[in-house]
Amino acid sequence: MTVSALLSRALVAFTIELDNEAEHRLPHRTTESDLKGSGPWLASLVMWLNCLQFVAAGELSLAEVEARAGTKTNWDGMRRWGYVTLDGAGARGSRVSTRLTTRVRATSAGLGAAAIWRPLPNEIEQRWRDRFGGAIIDNLCAALGDVIGRSEFRLPVCLPILRYGLFCPEPIAAHEAPNARDADACLVVLLSQALVMFALDFEHNWPLSLAICANILPALGEEPTRLADLPGLTGVSKAAIDMAIGFLAKQGQVDLGHDGAARRSKTVRLTSRGESAKTRSTDRLAEVEQIWRARFGAERIEAIREPLIRLAGNDRRELLAGIRSYPEGWRARSPAPGRLPDFPMVLHRGGFPDGS
């Protein structure tokens, strides 16, 4: 199993466990909720990390928030969902002048959500220390920090919202010097930054995103697969799968059809181009891991792999046990996942790590 898949499974499990706790504590609204107007629309940890944690400390410009987070956020979403207000040219402006002049501040609901979100990364990390052992988490954090400190980029504080084609966005700015190792960085930040590093290396001059190559292509073959089966095969949501399949179809790498026994069931299969892309992507994953071993040293990569195998390897019972939703949680309405994504699918739809 690749280092990126192990990182992903750990990060997704950590995020879902934290999201479940936030949902349990936070007044909020969802499509199933009867609590109209009682709180902001439910969002995931990413929206705290890339936006609200900075805005809750005081009014800033959009550009200032993005600079502190190291990535962009879904400004229009955060406004519509009730977490922030925007004063200036509006949420959709992408020009530098707009981002410099538009001011953002937290709403009262946003401040209330911030108070609930703020302690949760450390609280869930302590749960993991109790569950898996403090030494495993300490060793993993130290190993991740050692590699992250050698990145040439200024890495974001969370996995960014994926752009068109489900590619990982380039970091906003590069360091003149390597990242300083942050001894106080929490586990979820370190896992995210390591995955960003791997994704940037994988996607450099590559036609498909790591999200597609790690999650979608391995689940497909020359024989048709029912689209309805893909969430269970990949660990990612129908919305994320639809985006990925739509992109692959435009590239001529998949064909869509219908199940002969149930005409209403859509199917997807790889074309010859798709089969080639699947093979080359598998080779690419192995190549990038070898590049990491050469760049950072095999011993540093093994220092990351060893604790991750304990957390997210073949025996994932403890990891999956931690992501059980509260009975009233929205995830409780769906079957418990049997697997976790091999790369997080963070979308604009609230930032959930499986694309929900």
N, C-alpha and C positions, 0 to 999 in steps of 0.2 A: 504494500500500500504506500502511495506517495506521501511525502511530508505534507504537501498541500491538502490532500484529502484528510489526513489526520488533524491538521490545523482547523480545517473547515468543520469537521464533526464536533470538535471541542468547542469552537466558537459558536456554532449554531445551538448546541445544547445549552451552553452557558446563557446565551441570549434568550432562548425560549424560557428557561427556568426563571430568569430575571423578569421577562415580560409577564409571565404568569403571576408573579408576585406583585408587580406593578398594577396589573389589571385588578387583582384582588383588593388592593388598597386604594386605588385611585377612583374618585368619582369620574365617570366617563360615559360616552355614548357609543353604540355600535349599531349595525343594521338590525340586530336582534333585540336591542335594548328598549325598554319602555321608559327609561329615565330621560325623556326629552328635556334638553336644556340644563341638565344637572351637572354637566362637566364637559371637557373637551372631547373630541373624537379620539378614540383609542389609537395610539401609535406605538411604535417599537423603540427599543433602546437607542437605535441609531439617531432618532430625532432628538433625543436628549444629548447625545454625544456631539452631534455636528451642529447643533443650534441652541437648544434651550438652556444648556448649562452656561453658555456665555451671555445670552440675552437676559437671563434671570439676575445676573449680577449688575445690570444697568443698561441704559439705552446705548446702542451702537449703530453704526452703519452696516449695511449688508456686507460690504467689502471687509470691514473689520471682523465680523463674525467668521466669514469665510477664511480670512487669514489666520485667525486663531484656531479654527477647526482643521485647517489644511485641506478643505474640500468644500464643495457647494452643498446646499440643502434644498429641499422643496419649499421655497418661500411661499408660494401660493397655497400649498397644502397646509403649512403651519398656520397661515392666516385663517383659512377657511375652517380648519379644525378647532380654532379657538385658543391657540397657544400664544399668538403674538399679534400685534398690530403694526402696520407699516405706514409711515408718513413720508410722502415724496412721490417719486415717479411711478411707483407701483411694484408689485411682486414679480411681474413677468419680464421686466427690463433686464437685458443681459449685458448692455454696454457698461464699460468701466465707470462712466460718469453717473449712470443710474445707480450703480451699486455703491458709489461713494456718497451720493446725496440722499438716498432713501434710508431713513432711520427705522430701526426696529426696536420694539420693547415688549416685554412680556405682559400678557393680560393677567387679571387676578386669577383666572383659572390656570394660566400658564405657571404663575408663581406657586400655586398650590400643587400642581403636578411636579414642579421642580423640587419642592420639599420632599416629595415622596420618592422621586427618582434618585436624588443626590446620594443617599447612603447605600443604594441597592448594589452597585458593582462590588463594593467592599463586603457587603453582607453576603452576597452569593458566593464570592470568593472564599469567605470564611466557611460557608457550608461545604464547599469543595475540599477545603483543608480538613474539615472534620470527616468527610466521606472518604476521601482518597489518601489522606495523609499529608501533613504540612510539608514534609521533605520533598514529595513529588511536585507540589505546586511551587515551592521555592526553587527547586532545580529547574523546572520548566521556565519560570520567570527569568531566572539568571541566564539560561541558555538563549532564550528569545532576545533578551536585552543585549546580549553579547553580539548577536548577528545584526539586530536592528541598528545598533550603534555604528555599524559599518556601511549603512546605506548612504548612497550619494544624494538621495532625495530627502526633502522635508516631508515626512510621512504624515498622513492624516491621523486623527485620533480615533477613527473608526473606519470600517470598511465603507467606501463611498457608495452612493446610489449609482447603480450601473447605468451606463448610457446606451444609446441605440446599438443593437447587436449584442447587448449584454456585456460590453467591454468595460473594464475598470478604467475610470478617468485617470488621466495623467495628474500627478501631484501639482498643486497650484504653483509652487516655487521650489527651486532646488537649493540645497545648502551650498555655501561656499566651502564649508568643511563638513566632515561626516557628522551624523547625528550624535549629540551628546547622550550618553546612556542615562536614562531617567530611572533611578533606583526606586522611585515611588510610583512608577506607572503600574496600573492594575492589570490583572491577567487579561481581561477582555480587550484592553487597548493593545497589549503586546501581541495577542493572537491576531488581531485585526491588522496591525502594521506588518507583521510577518507575511500574512496572506497578500497584502497589497504588493509587497516586494516580489513575491513569487509570481503574482498575476502580471505585473509589469514586465518581468523577464519573459514569461511565457508568451505574452501577447505582442512583444516587440517584433515588428515585421511579420506578424502571423495573421492569417485571414479570418480566424475564428477566435472567439473569446474563450477564456478558461472556463467560464460558467457553462458554456455550451459543450465544450470538449470534455469536461469532467463529469457533467451530469446527464446530458441528453444523448450524445452520440453513443456512449456505452450501452444504453438501454435499447438502442435500435439496431435492426439488421435488415437483410434483404427481404425477409418475410414480414408481412404487415403486423404491426403492433397496434392494439386499440389505444387511442388517445386517452381513454378513461383509465387505462392501466398505468399510465406513465407516472402520476403522482406517487403511487406505491412503489414503483420501480426506481424512482430517482430521489424521493424525499422532498421534492419541491412542488409548489402549488400549481393548480391548473392555469392560473394567470401567467405565471412565469413560463410554463411549458408552452402556452399559446404564443407568447412573444418569441421564444426560441424557435419553435416550429415554423412560425411565419417568416422569420429571418432565413432559416435554412431553405425553405421553399423558394424564396426569392433568389437564393444562390444556386438553385437547381440541385440541391443535395438531398432532398426528400421528395417523395410523392405522397399525396394524400388520397385516400380512397374510403370505401365503406366496407364494413363487415358483411360478408355474404349472408350470414345467418341472421343478422340483425341490421338491416339497411340504415337504421338511424344511428348506428355506432360508427364513428369515424375512425379510420386507421391511418397509420403513417409507416412508410418504409424508406430505407436508404436507397438512393440511386447509386449507380456505379461511382459517381463523383463523391457521394456521401460516404460510401464504403472506403474510398481512398482517403478522404478526410479523417475518418475514424482511425484508420491505421496510422496515418501520419501524426495525428494528435497524441496517440499513445506513445509513439516514439518521441514526440516533442516533450511530453511530461518527463520521461526518463532523461532526456537530454538536459532539461533545465535543472533537474535535481543533481545531475553530474556537474553542471556548471557551478551550482551552489557549493558542492563539495570541493571543487577546485578553487573557488573564490574565497570561501570562508574557512575551509579546512574540514576534512571528513569528521574529525572529532567534535566539531561544533554542531554539525548536522546530526550526528548520532546523539549528542546531548539534548537536542530537541526531540528527536524521534523516540528515545527510550521512555520518557515520561508520557508522551502522547500515546504510545502503544498501550500503556497502562490505563490511560483515560478513555481512549477512543479506538482501540484496536478491535480485533474480532469479537472479543467478549465485551459488549457494550451495555450489559444489563444495568450496571449502576448509573451509567450516563443517561440511558433512556428512562430509568426510574425517576430521575430528577426532573424530567420535563413533563410529568403528569400534571394536567391542569386541575385547578380547583373545580368542583362540580358545576359552579355557575360560570366558569370561564368559557370563552367562545371555542377554544380548542377542544373542550370536553364534548362538543357536539359531533366531533369527527373521530374515527378510529385512531387509536394511538399509533404513531408512526413506527414502522418496523425498521427504518433506516434513516440516516441523516444525509444531507447533501454533501457531495464531494467538493463543492464550492458554494458559498452562500449566494443566494439570488436576491440581493437587496434592491428593491424597486422603489419607485416614487410613491407607491400606494401605502405609505406609512412606515416603510423601512424594515418590514419583518424579514428575518434572515432566510426564510424559505420561499419568499415571494408571495406570501399570503396577502 
